[in-house]
């Protein structure tokens, strides 16, 4: 533990996802001092239309956001 889920728009390669997962995991090691061996990372892909609902539920309505985005999700449509 911890487990990280990266949600992004479809279109990135598996290699890009792997690099992102590795860098996010390393940032967490640096930030909280956990072992890299304890971190798992998943990547979920969404279409721009699917992202509208995900954004609403997981960003707009979430009580657990520590870094808010500064864009309108409709801009990705």
mmCIF file of the N, C-alpha and C atoms, coordinates in Angstrom:
data_MODEL
# 
_entry.id   MODEL 
# 
loop_
_atom_site.group_PDB 
_atom_site.id 
_atom_site.type_symbol 
_atom_site.label_atom_id 
_atom_site.label_alt_id 
_atom_site.label_comp_id 
_atom_site.label_asym_id 
_atom_site.label_entity_id 
_atom_site.label_seq_id 
_atom_site.pdbx_PDB_ins_code 
_atom_site.Cartn_x 
_atom_site.Cartn_y 
_atom_site.Cartn_z 
_atom_site.occupancy 
_atom_site.B_iso_or_equiv 
_atom_site.pdbx_formal_charge 
_atom_site.auth_seq_id 
_atom_site.auth_comp_id 
_atom_site.auth_asym_id 
_atom_site.auth_atom_id 
_atom_site.pdbx_PDB_model_num 
ATOM 1   N N  . UNK A 1 1  ? 0.856   -1.159 0.000   1.00 0.00 ? 1  UNK A N  1 
ATOM 2   C CA . UNK A 1 1  ? 0.000   0.000  0.000   1.00 0.00 ? 1  UNK A CA 1 
ATOM 3   C C  . UNK A 1 1  ? 0.899   1.217  0.000   1.00 0.00 ? 1  UNK A C  1 
ATOM 4   N N  . UNK A 1 2  ? 0.778   2.203  -0.747  1.00 0.00 ? 2  UNK A N  1 
ATOM 5   C CA . UNK A 1 2  ? -0.426  2.735  -1.374  1.00 0.00 ? 2  UNK A CA 1 
ATOM 6   C C  . UNK A 1 2  ? -0.643  2.231  -2.808  1.00 0.00 ? 2  UNK A C  1 
ATOM 7   N N  . UNK A 1 3  ? -1.891  2.399  -3.238  1.00 0.00 ? 3  UNK A N  1 
ATOM 8   C CA . UNK A 1 3  ? -2.278  2.096  -4.622  1.00 0.00 ? 3  UNK A CA 1 
ATOM 9   C C  . UNK A 1 3  ? -2.722  3.407  -5.258  1.00 0.00 ? 3  UNK A C  1 
ATOM 10  N N  . UNK A 1 4  ? -2.237  3.666  -6.463  1.00 0.00 ? 4  UNK A N  1 
ATOM 11  C CA . UNK A 1 4  ? -2.542  4.893  -7.194  1.00 0.00 ? 4  UNK A CA 1 
ATOM 12  C C  . UNK A 1 4  ? -3.287  4.519  -8.468  1.00 0.00 ? 4  UNK A C  1 
ATOM 13  N N  . UNK A 1 5  ? -4.327  5.282  -8.790  1.00 0.00 ? 5  UNK A N  1 
ATOM 14  C CA . UNK A 1 5  ? -5.011  5.111  -10.069 1.00 0.00 ? 5  UNK A CA 1 
ATOM 15  C C  . UNK A 1 5  ? -4.874  6.406  -10.856 1.00 0.00 ? 5  UNK A C  1 
ATOM 16  N N  . UNK A 1 6  ? -4.328  6.303  -12.053 1.00 0.00 ? 6  UNK A N  1 
ATOM 17  C CA . UNK A 1 6  ? -4.214  7.439  -12.964 1.00 0.00 ? 6  UNK A CA 1 
ATOM 18  C C  . UNK A 1 6  ? -5.346  7.313  -13.977 1.00 0.00 ? 6  UNK A C  1 
ATOM 19  N N  . UNK A 1 7  ? -6.147  8.347  -14.078 1.00 0.00 ? 7  UNK A N  1 
ATOM 20  C CA . UNK A 1 7  ? -7.238  8.368  -15.059 1.00 0.00 ? 7  UNK A CA 1 
ATOM 21  C C  . UNK A 1 7  ? -6.877  9.399  -16.113 1.00 0.00 ? 7  UNK A C  1 
ATOM 22  N N  . UNK A 1 8  ? -6.966  8.998  -17.377 1.00 0.00 ? 8  UNK A N  1 
ATOM 23  C CA . UNK A 1 8  ? -6.573  9.891  -18.461 1.00 0.00 ? 8  UNK A CA 1 
ATOM 24  C C  . UNK A 1 8  ? -7.393  9.597  -19.716 1.00 0.00 ? 8  UNK A C  1 
ATOM 25  N N  . UNK A 1 9  ? -7.318  10.520 -20.655 1.00 0.00 ? 9  UNK A N  1 
ATOM 26  C CA . UNK A 1 9  ? -7.986  10.298 -21.934 1.00 0.00 ? 9  UNK A CA 1 
ATOM 27  C C  . UNK A 1 9  ? -7.259  9.220  -22.723 1.00 0.00 ? 9  UNK A C  1 
ATOM 28  N N  . UNK A 1 10 ? -8.020  8.456  -23.473 1.00 0.00 ? 10 UNK A N  1 
ATOM 29  C CA . UNK A 1 10 ? -7.448  7.421  -24.330 1.00 0.00 ? 10 UNK A CA 1 
ATOM 30  C C  . UNK A 1 10 ? -6.501  8.038  -25.338 1.00 0.00 ? 10 UNK A C  1 
ATOM 31  N N  . UNK A 1 11 ? -5.514  7.252  -25.750 1.00 0.00 ? 11 UNK A N  1 
ATOM 32  C CA . UNK A 1 11 ? -4.620  7.701  -26.802 1.00 0.00 ? 11 UNK A CA 1 
ATOM 33  C C  . UNK A 1 11 ? -3.150  7.604  -26.464 1.00 0.00 ? 11 UNK A C  1 
ATOM 34  N N  . UNK A 1 12 ? -2.814  7.389  -25.193 1.00 0.00 ? 12 UNK A N  1 
ATOM 35  C CA . UNK A 1 12 ? -1.409  7.235  -24.828 1.00 0.00 ? 12 UNK A CA 1 
ATOM 36  C C  . UNK A 1 12 ? -0.973  5.794  -25.066 1.00 0.00 ? 12 UNK A C  1 
ATOM 37  N N  . UNK A 1 13 ? 0.290   5.625  -25.354 1.00 0.00 ? 13 UNK A N  1 
ATOM 38  C CA . UNK A 1 13 ? 0.826   4.280  -25.578 1.00 0.00 ? 13 UNK A CA 1 
ATOM 39  C C  . UNK A 1 13 ? 1.057   3.586  -24.237 1.00 0.00 ? 13 UNK A C  1 
ATOM 40  N N  . UNK A 1 14 ? 1.231   2.268  -24.301 1.00 0.00 ? 14 UNK A N  1 
ATOM 41  C CA . UNK A 1 14 ? 1.566   1.523  -23.086 1.00 0.00 ? 14 UNK A CA 1 
ATOM 42  C C  . UNK A 1 14 ? 2.889   2.016  -22.500 1.00 0.00 ? 14 UNK A C  1 
ATOM 43  N N  . UNK A 1 15 ? 3.829   2.365  -23.348 1.00 0.00 ? 15 UNK A N  1 
ATOM 44  C CA . UNK A 1 15 ? 5.116   2.873  -22.868 1.00 0.00 ? 15 UNK A CA 1 
ATOM 45  C C  . UNK A 1 15 ? 4.936   4.201  -22.127 1.00 0.00 ? 15 UNK A C  1 
ATOM 46  N N  . UNK A 1 16 ? 4.116   5.104  -22.653 1.00 0.00 ? 16 UNK A N  1 
ATOM 47  C CA . UNK A 1 16 ? 3.850   6.375  -21.972 1.00 0.00 ? 16 UNK A CA 1 
ATOM 48  C C  . UNK A 1 16 ? 3.190   6.131  -20.613 1.00 0.00 ? 16 UNK A C  1 
ATOM 49  N N  . UNK A 1 17 ? 2.279   5.180  -20.565 1.00 0.00 ? 17 UNK A N  1 
ATOM 50  C CA . UNK A 1 17 ? 1.603   4.858  -19.300 1.00 0.00 ? 17 UNK A CA 1 
ATOM 51  C C  . UNK A 1 17 ? 2.594   4.294  -18.290 1.00 0.00 ? 17 UNK A C  1 
ATOM 52  N N  . UNK A 1 18 ? 3.490   3.449  -18.747 1.00 0.00 ? 18 UNK A N  1 
ATOM 53  C CA . UNK A 1 18 ? 4.504   2.861  -17.864 1.00 0.00 ? 18 UNK A CA 1 
ATOM 54  C C  . UNK A 1 18 ? 5.420   3.939  -17.297 1.00 0.00 ? 18 UNK A C  1 
ATOM 55  N N  . UNK A 1 19 ? 5.862   4.855  -18.152 1.00 0.00 ? 19 UNK A N  1 
ATOM 56  C CA . UNK A 1 19 ? 6.719   5.954  -17.702 1.00 0.00 ? 19 UNK A CA 1 
ATOM 57  C C  . UNK A 1 19 ? 5.969   6.812  -16.686 1.00 0.00 ? 19 UNK A C  1 
ATOM 58  N N  . UNK A 1 20 ? 4.722   7.144  -16.975 1.00 0.00 ? 20 UNK A N  1 
ATOM 59  C CA . UNK A 1 20 ? 3.924   7.938  -16.035 1.00 0.00 ? 20 UNK A CA 1 
ATOM 60  C C  . UNK A 1 20 ? 3.765   7.216  -14.705 1.00 0.00 ? 20 UNK A C  1 
ATOM 61  N N  . UNK A 1 21 ? 3.459   5.929  -14.749 1.00 0.00 ? 21 UNK A N  1 
ATOM 62  C CA . UNK A 1 21 ? 3.293   5.145  -13.521 1.00 0.00 ? 21 UNK A CA 1 
ATOM 63  C C  . UNK A 1 21 ? 4.579   5.131  -12.704 1.00 0.00 ? 21 UNK A C  1 
ATOM 64  N N  . UNK A 1 22 ? 5.709   4.932  -13.358 1.00 0.00 ? 22 UNK A N  1 
ATOM 65  C CA . UNK A 1 22 ? 6.991   4.913  -12.657 1.00 0.00 ? 22 UNK A CA 1 
ATOM 66  C C  . UNK A 1 22 ? 7.307   6.262  -12.017 1.00 0.00 ? 22 UNK A C  1 
ATOM 67  N N  . UNK A 1 23 ? 7.038   7.345  -12.735 1.00 0.00 ? 23 UNK A N  1 
ATOM 68  C CA . UNK A 1 23 ? 7.343   8.674  -12.210 1.00 0.00 ? 23 UNK A CA 1 
ATOM 69  C C  . UNK A 1 23 ? 6.404   9.071  -11.079 1.00 0.00 ? 23 UNK A C  1 
ATOM 70  N N  . UNK A 1 24 ? 5.146   8.726  -11.191 1.00 0.00 ? 24 UNK A N  1 
ATOM 71  C CA . UNK A 1 24 ? 4.208   9.013  -10.105 1.00 0.00 ? 24 UNK A CA 1 
ATOM 72  C C  . UNK A 1 24 ? 4.577   8.207  -8.870  1.00 0.00 ? 24 UNK A C  1 
ATOM 73  N N  . UNK A 1 25 ? 4.937   6.953  -9.059  1.00 0.00 ? 25 UNK A N  1 
ATOM 74  C CA . UNK A 1 25 ? 5.354   6.116  -7.929  1.00 0.00 ? 25 UNK A CA 1 
ATOM 75  C C  . UNK A 1 25 ? 6.593   6.701  -7.260  1.00 0.00 ? 25 UNK A C  1 
ATOM 76  N N  . UNK A 1 26 ? 7.569   7.141  -8.052  1.00 0.00 ? 26 UNK A N  1 
ATOM 77  C CA . UNK A 1 26 ? 8.781   7.723  -7.478  1.00 0.00 ? 26 UNK A CA 1 
ATOM 78  C C  . UNK A 1 26 ? 8.472   9.008  -6.727  1.00 0.00 ? 26 UNK A C  1 
ATOM 79  N N  . UNK A 1 27 ? 7.559   9.802  -7.265  1.00 0.00 ? 27 UNK A N  1 
ATOM 80  C CA . UNK A 1 27 ? 7.170   11.038 -6.567  1.00 0.00 ? 27 UNK A CA 1 
ATOM 81  C C  . UNK A 1 27 ? 6.550   10.719 -5.211  1.00 0.00 ? 27 UNK A C  1 
ATOM 82  N N  . UNK A 1 28 ? 5.782   9.652  -5.136  1.00 0.00 ? 28 UNK A N  1 
ATOM 83  C CA . UNK A 1 28 ? 5.181   9.254  -3.865  1.00 0.00 ? 28 UNK A CA 1 
ATOM 84  C C  . UNK A 1 28 ? 6.245   8.764  -2.885  1.00 0.00 ? 28 UNK A C  1 
ATOM 85  N N  . UNK A 1 29 ? 7.209   8.008  -3.371  1.00 0.00 ? 29 UNK A N  1 
ATOM 86  C CA . UNK A 1 29 ? 8.335   7.588  -2.522  1.00 0.00 ? 29 UNK A CA 1 
ATOM 87  C C  . UNK A 1 29 ? 9.011   8.829  -1.942  1.00 0.00 ? 29 UNK A C  1 
ATOM 88  N N  . UNK A 1 30 ? 9.282   9.814  -2.792  1.00 0.00 ? 30 UNK A N  1 
ATOM 89  C CA . UNK A 1 30 ? 9.953   11.039 -2.352  1.00 0.00 ? 30 UNK A CA 1 
ATOM 90  C C  . UNK A 1 30 ? 9.096   11.830 -1.359  1.00 0.00 ? 30 UNK A C  1 
ATOM 91  N N  . UNK A 1 31 ? 7.788   11.857 -1.580  1.00 0.00 ? 31 UNK A N  1 
ATOM 92  C CA . UNK A 1 31 ? 6.895   12.687 -0.764  1.00 0.00 ? 31 UNK A CA 1 
ATOM 93  C C  . UNK A 1 31 ? 6.598   12.092 0.606   1.00 0.00 ? 31 UNK A C  1 
ATOM 94  N N  . UNK A 1 32 ? 6.396   10.773 0.669   1.00 0.00 ? 32 UNK A N  1 
ATOM 95  C CA . UNK A 1 32 ? 5.968   10.194 1.948   1.00 0.00 ? 32 UNK A CA 1 
ATOM 96  C C  . UNK A 1 32 ? 6.935   9.166  2.511   1.00 0.00 ? 32 UNK A C  1 
ATOM 97  N N  . UNK A 1 33 ? 7.962   8.849  1.745   1.00 0.00 ? 33 UNK A N  1 
ATOM 98  C CA . UNK A 1 33 ? 8.998   7.967  2.264   1.00 0.00 ? 33 UNK A CA 1 
ATOM 99  C C  . UNK A 1 33 ? 8.650   6.495  2.333   1.00 0.00 ? 33 UNK A C  1 
ATOM 100 N N  . UNK A 1 34 ? 7.660   6.069  1.577   1.00 0.00 ? 34 UNK A N  1 
ATOM 101 C CA . UNK A 1 34 ? 7.327   4.643  1.565   1.00 0.00 ? 34 UNK A CA 1 
ATOM 102 C C  . UNK A 1 34 ? 8.277   3.905  0.624   1.00 0.00 ? 34 UNK A C  1 
ATOM 103 N N  . UNK A 1 35 ? 8.253   2.604  0.682   1.00 0.00 ? 35 UNK A N  1 
ATOM 104 C CA . UNK A 1 35 ? 9.070   1.786  -0.199  1.00 0.00 ? 35 UNK A CA 1 
ATOM 105 C C  . UNK A 1 35 ? 8.413   1.687  -1.574  1.00 0.00 ? 35 UNK A C  1 
ATOM 106 N N  . UNK A 1 36 ? 9.208   1.795  -2.617  1.00 0.00 ? 36 UNK A N  1 
ATOM 107 C CA . UNK A 1 36 ? 8.683   1.639  -3.981  1.00 0.00 ? 36 UNK A CA 1 
ATOM 108 C C  . UNK A 1 36 ? 8.080   0.255  -4.173  1.00 0.00 ? 36 UNK A C  1 
ATOM 109 N N  . UNK A 1 37 ? 8.559   -0.726 -3.415  1.00 0.00 ? 37 UNK A N  1 
ATOM 110 C CA . UNK A 1 37 ? 8.036   -2.090 -3.525  1.00 0.00 ? 37 UNK A CA 1 
ATOM 111 C C  . UNK A 1 37 ? 6.596   -2.207 -3.046  1.00 0.00 ? 37 UNK A C  1 
ATOM 112 N N  . UNK A 1 38 ? 6.123   -1.226 -2.310  1.00 0.00 ? 38 UNK A N  1 
ATOM 113 C CA . UNK A 1 38 ? 4.762   -1.279 -1.771  1.00 0.00 ? 38 UNK A CA 1 
ATOM 114 C C  . UNK A 1 38 ? 3.750   -0.530 -2.627  1.00 0.00 ? 38 UNK A C  1 
ATOM 115 N N  . UNK A 1 39 ? 4.193   0.120  -3.689  1.00 0.00 ? 39 UNK A N  1 
ATOM 116 C CA . UNK A 1 39 ? 3.319   0.956  -4.506  1.00 0.00 ? 39 UNK A CA 1 
ATOM 117 C C  . UNK A 1 39 ? 2.844   0.197  -5.734  1.00 0.00 ? 39 UNK A C  1 
ATOM 118 N N  . UNK A 1 40 ? 1.543   0.255  -5.973  1.00 0.00 ? 40 UNK A N  1 
ATOM 119 C CA . UNK A 1 40 ? 0.980   -0.259 -7.225  1.00 0.00 ? 40 UNK A CA 1 
ATOM 120 C C  . UNK A 1 40 ? 0.304   0.911  -7.938  1.00 0.00 ? 40 UNK A C  1 
ATOM 121 N N  . UNK A 1 41 ? 0.317   0.854  -9.271  1.00 0.00 ? 41 UNK A N  1 
ATOM 122 C CA . UNK A 1 41 ? -0.251  1.934  -10.074 1.00 0.00 ? 41 UNK A CA 1 
ATOM 123 C C  . UNK A 1 41 ? -1.089  1.327  -11.196 1.00 0.00 ? 41 UNK A C  1 
ATOM 124 N N  . UNK A 1 42 ? -2.316  1.806  -11.319 1.00 0.00 ? 42 UNK A N  1 
ATOM 125 C CA . UNK A 1 42 ? -3.203  1.413  -12.410 1.00 0.00 ? 42 UNK A CA 1 
ATOM 126 C C  . UNK A 1 42 ? -3.443  2.627  -13.299 1.00 0.00 ? 42 UNK A C  1 
ATOM 127 N N  . UNK A 1 43 ? -3.705  2.378  -14.574 1.00 0.00 ? 43 UNK A N  1 
ATOM 128 C CA . UNK A 1 43 ? -4.062  3.448  -15.504 1.00 0.00 ? 43 UNK A CA 1 
ATOM 129 C C  . UNK A 1 43 ? -5.407  3.090  -16.129 1.00 0.00 ? 43 UNK A C  1 
ATOM 130 N N  . UNK A 1 44 ? -6.336  4.024  -16.055 1.00 0.00 ? 44 UNK A N  1 
ATOM 131 C CA . UNK A 1 44 ? -7.655  3.848  -16.661 1.00 0.00 ? 44 UNK A CA 1 
ATOM 132 C C  . UNK A 1 44 ? -7.829  4.879  -17.767 1.00 0.00 ? 44 UNK A C  1 
ATOM 133 N N  . UNK A 1 45 ? -8.232  4.428  -18.934 1.00 0.00 ? 45 UNK A N  1 
ATOM 134 C CA . UNK A 1 45 ? -8.430  5.297  -20.095 1.00 0.00 ? 45 UNK A CA 1 
ATOM 135 C C  . UNK A 1 45 ? -9.913  5.606  -20.282 1.00 0.00 ? 45 UNK A C  1 
ATOM 136 N N  . UNK A 1 46 ? -10.201 6.846  -20.686 1.00 0.00 ? 46 UNK A N  1 
ATOM 137 C CA . UNK A 1 46 ? -11.576 7.278  -20.916 1.00 0.00 ? 46 UNK A CA 1 
ATOM 138 C C  . UNK A 1 46 ? -11.665 8.062  -22.213 1.00 0.00 ? 46 UNK A C  1 
ATOM 139 N N  . UNK A 1 47 ? -12.813 7.985  -22.856 1.00 0.00 ? 47 UNK A N  1 
ATOM 140 C CA . UNK A 1 47 ? -13.090 8.864  -23.989 1.00 0.00 ? 47 UNK A CA 1 
ATOM 141 C C  . UNK A 1 47 ? -13.445 10.236 -23.411 1.00 0.00 ? 47 UNK A C  1 
ATOM 142 N N  . UNK A 1 48 ? -13.387 11.291 -24.224 1.00 0.00 ? 48 UNK A N  1 
ATOM 143 C CA . UNK A 1 48 ? -13.783 12.605 -23.721 1.00 0.00 ? 48 UNK A CA 1 
ATOM 144 C C  . UNK A 1 48 ? -15.213 12.637 -23.170 1.00 0.00 ? 48 UNK A C  1 
ATOM 145 N N  . UNK A 1 49 ? -16.101 11.890 -23.789 1.00 0.00 ? 49 UNK A N  1 
ATOM 146 C CA . UNK A 1 49 ? -17.490 11.851 -23.310 1.00 0.00 ? 49 UNK A CA 1 
ATOM 147 C C  . UNK A 1 49 ? -17.571 11.133 -21.966 1.00 0.00 ? 49 UNK A C  1 
ATOM 148 N N  . UNK A 1 50 ? -16.895 9.998  -21.839 1.00 0.00 ? 50 UNK A N  1 
ATOM 149 C CA . UNK A 1 50 ? -16.872 9.273  -20.562 1.00 0.00 ? 50 UNK A CA 1 
ATOM 150 C C  . UNK A 1 50 ? -16.272 10.133 -19.451 1.00 0.00 ? 50 UNK A C  1 
ATOM 151 N N  . UNK A 1 51 ? -15.274 10.934 -19.812 1.00 0.00 ? 51 UNK A N  1 
ATOM 152 C CA . UNK A 1 51 ? -14.577 11.743 -18.822 1.00 0.00 ? 51 UNK A CA 1 
ATOM 153 C C  . UNK A 1 51 ? -15.504 12.755 -18.139 1.00 0.00 ? 51 UNK A C  1 
ATOM 154 N N  . UNK A 1 52 ? -16.534 13.198 -18.826 1.00 0.00 ? 52 UNK A N  1 
ATOM 155 C CA . UNK A 1 52 ? -17.449 14.176 -18.237 1.00 0.00 ? 52 UNK A CA 1 
ATOM 156 C C  . UNK A 1 52 ? -18.065 13.633 -16.943 1.00 0.00 ? 52 UNK A C  1 
ATOM 157 N N  . UNK A 1 53 ? -18.542 12.389 -16.972 1.00 0.00 ? 53 UNK A N  1 
ATOM 158 C CA . UNK A 1 53 ? -19.139 11.779 -15.781 1.00 0.00 ? 53 UNK A CA 1 
ATOM 159 C C  . UNK A 1 53 ? -18.092 11.487 -14.714 1.00 0.00 ? 53 UNK A C  1 
ATOM 160 N N  . UNK A 1 54 ? -16.944 10.982 -15.133 1.00 0.00 ? 54 UNK A N  1 
ATOM 161 C CA . UNK A 1 54 ? -15.868 10.676 -14.175 1.00 0.00 ? 54 UNK A CA 1 
ATOM 162 C C  . UNK A 1 54 ? -15.437 11.961 -13.473 1.00 0.00 ? 54 UNK A C  1 
ATOM 163 N N  . UNK A 1 55 ? -15.238 13.024 -14.225 1.00 0.00 ? 55 UNK A N  1 
ATOM 164 C CA . UNK A 1 55 ? -14.829 14.303 -13.649 1.00 0.00 ? 55 UNK A CA 1 
ATOM 165 C C  . UNK A 1 55 ? -15.856 14.784 -12.631 1.00 0.00 ? 55 UNK A C  1 
ATOM 166 N N  . UNK A 1 56 ? -17.116 14.705 -12.982 1.00 0.00 ? 56 UNK A N  1 
ATOM 167 C CA . UNK A 1 56 ? -18.176 15.155 -12.076 1.00 0.00 ? 56 UNK A CA 1 
ATOM 168 C C  . UNK A 1 56 ? -18.133 14.377 -10.755 1.00 0.00 ? 56 UNK A C  1 
ATOM 169 N N  . UNK A 1 57 ? -18.076 13.055 -10.859 1.00 0.00 ? 57 UNK A N  1 
ATOM 170 C CA . UNK A 1 57 ? -18.128 12.205 -9.663  1.00 0.00 ? 57 UNK A CA 1 
ATOM 171 C C  . UNK A 1 57 ? -16.839 12.249 -8.856  1.00 0.00 ? 57 UNK A C  1 
ATOM 172 N N  . UNK A 1 58 ? -15.692 12.205 -9.531  1.00 0.00 ? 58 UNK A N  1 
ATOM 173 C CA . UNK A 1 58 ? -14.436 12.011 -8.824  1.00 0.00 ? 58 UNK A CA 1 
ATOM 174 C C  . UNK A 1 58 ? -13.635 13.283 -8.583  1.00 0.00 ? 58 UNK A C  1 
ATOM 175 N N  . UNK A 1 59 ? -14.021 14.371 -9.225  1.00 0.00 ? 59 UNK A N  1 
ATOM 176 C CA . UNK A 1 59 ? -13.320 15.631 -9.005  1.00 0.00 ? 59 UNK A CA 1 
ATOM 177 C C  . UNK A 1 59 ? -14.271 16.653 -8.393  1.00 0.00 ? 59 UNK A C  1 
ATOM 178 N N  . UNK A 1 60 ? -15.325 16.979 -9.120  1.00 0.00 ? 60 UNK A N  1 
ATOM 179 C CA . UNK A 1 60 ? -16.243 18.011 -8.660  1.00 0.00 ? 60 UNK A CA 1 
ATOM 180 C C  . UNK A 1 60 ? -16.914 17.648 -7.340  1.00 0.00 ? 60 UNK A C  1 
ATOM 181 N N  . UNK A 1 61 ? -17.376 16.409 -7.215  1.00 0.00 ? 61 UNK A N  1 
ATOM 182 C CA . UNK A 1 61 ? -18.127 16.002 -6.029  1.00 0.00 ? 61 UNK A CA 1 
ATOM 183 C C  . UNK A 1 61 ? -17.272 15.378 -4.934  1.00 0.00 ? 61 UNK A C  1 
ATOM 184 N N  . UNK A 1 62 ? -15.988 15.226 -5.153  1.00 0.00 ? 62 UNK A N  1 
ATOM 185 C CA . UNK A 1 62 ? -15.123 14.547 -4.190  1.00 0.00 ? 62 UNK A CA 1 
ATOM 186 C C  . UNK A 1 62 ? -14.738 15.459 -3.030  1.00 0.00 ? 62 UNK A C  1 
ATOM 187 N N  . UNK A 1 63 ? -14.673 14.879 -1.856  1.00 0.00 ? 63 UNK A N  1 
ATOM 188 C CA . UNK A 1 63 ? -14.197 15.584 -0.670  1.00 0.00 ? 63 UNK A CA 1 
ATOM 189 C C  . UNK A 1 63 ? -12.691 15.349 -0.464  1.00 0.00 ? 63 UNK A C  1 
ATOM 190 N N  . UNK A 1 64 ? -12.078 14.567 -1.332  1.00 0.00 ? 64 UNK A N  1 
ATOM 191 C CA . UNK A 1 64 ? -10.708 14.115 -1.110  1.00 0.00 ? 64 UNK A CA 1 
ATOM 192 C C  . UNK A 1 64 ? -9.696  14.690 -2.098  1.00 0.00 ? 64 UNK A C  1 
ATOM 193 N N  . UNK A 1 65 ? -10.039 15.758 -2.777  1.00 0.00 ? 65 UNK A N  1 
ATOM 194 C CA . UNK A 1 65 ? -9.136  16.353 -3.758  1.00 0.00 ? 65 UNK A CA 1 
ATOM 195 C C  . UNK A 1 65 ? -8.136  17.259 -3.027  1.00 0.00 ? 65 UNK A C  1 
ATOM 196 N N  . UNK A 1 66 ? -6.850  16.990 -3.198  1.00 0.00 ? 66 UNK A N  1 
ATOM 197 C CA . UNK A 1 66 ? -5.808  17.809 -2.589  1.00 0.00 ? 66 UNK A CA 1 
ATOM 198 C C  . UNK A 1 66 ? -5.172  18.755 -3.591  1.00 0.00 ? 66 UNK A C  1 
ATOM 199 N N  . UNK A 1 67 ? -5.407  18.508 -4.857  1.00 0.00 ? 67 UNK A N  1 
ATOM 200 C CA . UNK A 1 67 ? -4.941  19.413 -5.906  1.00 0.00 ? 67 UNK A CA 1 
ATOM 201 C C  . UNK A 1 67 ? -6.037  19.502 -6.950  1.00 0.00 ? 67 UNK A C  1 
ATOM 202 N N  . UNK A 1 68 ? -6.637  20.682 -7.049  1.00 0.00 ? 68 UNK A N  1 
ATOM 203 C CA . UNK A 1 68 ? -7.749  20.857 -7.982  1.00 0.00 ? 68 UNK A CA 1 
ATOM 204 C C  . UNK A 1 68 ? -7.238  21.243 -9.364  1.00 0.00 ? 68 UNK A C  1 
ATOM 205 N N  . UNK A 1 69 ? -7.902  20.723 -10.409 1.00 0.00 ? 69 UNK A N  1 
ATOM 206 C CA . UNK A 1 69 ? -7.526  21.111 -11.768 1.00 0.00 ? 69 UNK A CA 1 
ATOM 207 C C  . UNK A 1 69 ? -8.066  22.513 -12.076 1.00 0.00 ? 69 UNK A C  1 
ATOM 208 N N  . UNK A 1 70 ? -7.476  23.148 -13.045 1.00 0.00 ? 70 UNK A N  1 
ATOM 209 C CA . UNK A 1 70 ? -7.907  24.496 -13.444 1.00 0.00 ? 70 UNK A CA 1 
ATOM 210 C C  . UNK A 1 70 ? -8.255  24.487 -14.929 1.00 0.00 ? 70 UNK A C  1 
ATOM 211 N N  . UNK A 1 71 ? -9.252  23.677 -15.261 1.00 0.00 ? 71 UNK A N  1 
ATOM 212 C CA . UNK A 1 71 ? -9.744  23.647 -16.639 1.00 0.00 ? 71 UNK A CA 1 
ATOM 213 C C  . UNK A 1 71 ? -11.195 23.191 -16.603 1.00 0.00 ? 71 UNK A C  1 
ATOM 214 N N  . UNK A 1 72 ? -11.912 23.467 -17.663 1.00 0.00 ? 72 UNK A N  1 
ATOM 215 C CA . UNK A 1 72 ? -13.283 23.019 -17.815 1.00 0.00 ? 72 UNK A CA 1 
ATOM 216 C C  . UNK A 1 72 ? -13.252 21.677 -18.535 1.00 0.00 ? 72 UNK A C  1 
ATOM 217 N N  . UNK A 1 73 ? -13.804 20.615 -17.946 1.00 0.00 ? 73 UNK A N  1 
ATOM 218 C CA . UNK A 1 73 ? -13.744 19.304 -18.602 1.00 0.00 ? 73 UNK A CA 1 
ATOM 219 C C  . UNK A 1 73 ? -14.411 19.284 -19.974 1.00 0.00 ? 73 UNK A C  1 
ATOM 220 N N  . UNK A 1 74 ? -15.299 20.223 -20.233 1.00 0.00 ? 74 UNK A N  1 
ATOM 221 C CA . UNK A 1 74 ? -15.935 20.285 -21.559 1.00 0.00 ? 74 UNK A CA 1 
ATOM 222 C C  . UNK A 1 74 ? -14.920 20.665 -22.632 1.00 0.00 ? 74 UNK A C  1 
ATOM 223 N N  . UNK A 1 75 ? -13.784 21.245 -22.213 1.00 0.00 ? 75 UNK A N  1 
ATOM 224 C CA . UNK A 1 75 ? -12.747 21.625 -23.180 1.00 0.00 ? 75 UNK A CA 1 
ATOM 225 C C  . UNK A 1 75 ? -12.117 20.419 -23.864 1.00 0.00 ? 75 UNK A C  1 
ATOM 226 N N  . UNK A 1 76 ? -12.260 19.222 -23.287 1.00 0.00 ? 76 UNK A N  1 
ATOM 227 C CA . UNK A 1 76 ? -11.664 18.025 -23.902 1.00 0.00 ? 76 UNK A CA 1 
ATOM 228 C C  . UNK A 1 76 ? -12.605 17.368 -24.903 1.00 0.00 ? 76 UNK A C  1 
ATOM 229 N N  . UNK A 1 77 ? -13.828 17.883 -24.997 1.00 0.00 ? 77 UNK A N  1 
ATOM 230 C CA . UNK A 1 77 ? -14.795 17.298 -25.958 1.00 0.00 ? 77 UNK A CA 1 
ATOM 231 C C  . UNK A 1 77 ? -14.444 17.679 -27.385 1.00 0.00 ? 77 UNK A C  1 
# 
